[in-house]
């Protein structure tokens, strides 16, 4: 009984230590999520404004440009996967990697070659473990994204996008990331960045109205050339911020669940320890009574 009681006490101590760690991580994530949400909210208006500007130029101009022109045949597609550098975030990384795998399968079923660009140590480890090739990798800073990283990713993607497919270039670019919806919900999102497929931010005119006329200076191609890197950088940075906010929310939720489970373990092991202690006391009393009876009988 004594050995069993020691085991229960060790398990209670271990669960209490685990609870302290998970509780601390929960509080850290709770403090970071506020800043992450503020950064997402601050980046959304700029990203939408840039998208509206690109949509306006693409919609109200008749020039053929790499930004808006759909290739006759798409030979190679780029898939950018945003994960985190650290785990302990529930299904945060697994769901985005699963979404990326499904997108890759879909693109290959359409006869397209797929190249991957991965962000975050978890995605890098995932591709390395499965011996899947990646063209470029970025690690570090996923909890607190920097705009310089988004610029570096954008430059790499644009350099490959302007290349011909025969030279290793890509014909379209997709991004896969976790979008922050609320503290409870984070959804994997798939967006095709290039070529611009859906006109965003341009409303349909009311019945009887006409579209406004746009004048582009110095000319439409120069405007599109200037907007292309800005558009890609803003969308990538917004995706990084969304992913960071979603990761902090997922970590907080996972650590809250872990703390609750630790509480349940402590309660269960305390009950078992009390039962074991009670059994030990009962056994000791029985031995004392038995010894006293034996002495009385011997006299």
C-alpha positions, 0 to 999 in steps of 0.5 A, a space after each residue: 500500500 505504501 508503494 502505491 501511495 508513493 506512486 500516486 503522490 508522484 503522479 499528482 506532483 507531475 500533473 501539478 508541474 505540467 499544469 503550471 507549465 501549460 497555464 503559463 503558456 496559456 497566459 503568454 498566448 493570451 497576451 500575444 493574441 491581442 497584439 496579433 489581432 491588432 496587427 491583422 486589423 491594421 493590415 486588412 484595410 491596406 491589403 483591401 485597398 491594394 487589391 481594389 486598385 489592382 482589380 480596378 486596373 485589371 477590370 477597366 483596362 484592355 492591356 495584356 499583362 502577366 498579372 491578369 492574363 491567364 496562360 493558355 496552358 498552366 504547366 507548373 503551379 507554386 504552392 506556398 504553405 504557412 505553418 508555425 515554428 513551434 508546436 503545442 497548438 492543437 490541429 493548427 499545423 496538421 490542418 494547414 498541411 492537410 489542406 496543402 496536400 489536398 491542393 497538391 493532389 488536385 493540381 496534379 490531377 489537372 496535369 500540373 507540376 507542383 513546386 512547394 515554398 514552405 514557411 515555418 519549421 513545422 512545414 519544413 520538418 513535414 516535407 523533410 520527413 516525407 522526403 518531399 522536395 521544396 524550392 525555398 524555405 523560410 524559418 523563424 519569426 512566424 510568431 511575430 511576422 516581419 514585413 521584410 520576410 514577406 518582401 523576401 518571399 514575394 521577390 522569390 515568387 515573382 522571380 519564378 513567376 516571370 520565368 518561362 516554365 521551361 526555365 523552371 518558372 511557375 505559371 500560377 501561385 497559390 497560398 495556404 494558411 490558417 485564417 483567424 476567425 475567432 478565438 475558437 475557430 481558425 480555418 485553413 484558407 487557399 487563395 490563388 494570388 496569380 494570375 488574378 482570377 477573381 476581381 475583388 473590391 469592384 462592385 457591380 454597377 446599379 441598374 442603369 448606371 455605367 462603370 466609371 472611366 479610368 485614366 492611367 498615368 503614365 500608362 496601364 502597363 507601368 501601373 500594373 508593373 508597379 502594383 504587382 510587387 505591392 499586391 503580392 507583398 501585401 497579400 503575403 504579409 496579411 496571410 502571415 499575420 493571419 497565420 500568427 494570430 490563428 497560431 496564438 489562438 490555437 495555442 491558448 485553446 490547446 493549453 487551456 484544454 491541457 490545464 483542464 486535463 491536468 486538473 482532472 488528473 490531479 482530482 482523480 489521483 488525489 481520490 486514488 491516493 486517499 483511498 490507498 491511504 485509507 486502506 493503509 490505515 485500515 490495514 494498520 488498525 487491523 494489524 494492531 487489533 490482531 496483535 492485541 488479540 494474539 497477546 490476550 490469547 497467549 495470556 
